[in-house]
C-alpha cells in the first residue's frame, strides 16, 4: 500500500475509503507493515470525518438559532 496523506474529496469519499480499509483489516490477511499503514490512513480519515461532522453540526446550530440572515446589497454598503 502506498502512503498517502491526501485529503478526501468529500466526507462521503472519506467514509467510503475508511469502510474499505476496515474491511481489509478485518480479513486479518495484511502483513504487519501494511496493517500499520492502513491503520494510520484510517486514523487520518477518521479525524477528517470527525472534523467534517463537527463543522456541519456547528452550521446547523447557527441556522437553528436564526443567526444567518439573507445577504442584501445594503449589507455590503454598511461594511
Buried (B, 14 or more C-beta within 10 A) or exposed (E): BEEEEEEBEEBEEBBEBBEEBEEBBEEEEBEEEEBEBBEBBBEBBBEBBEEBEEEEEEEEEEEEEEEEEEEEEEEEEEE
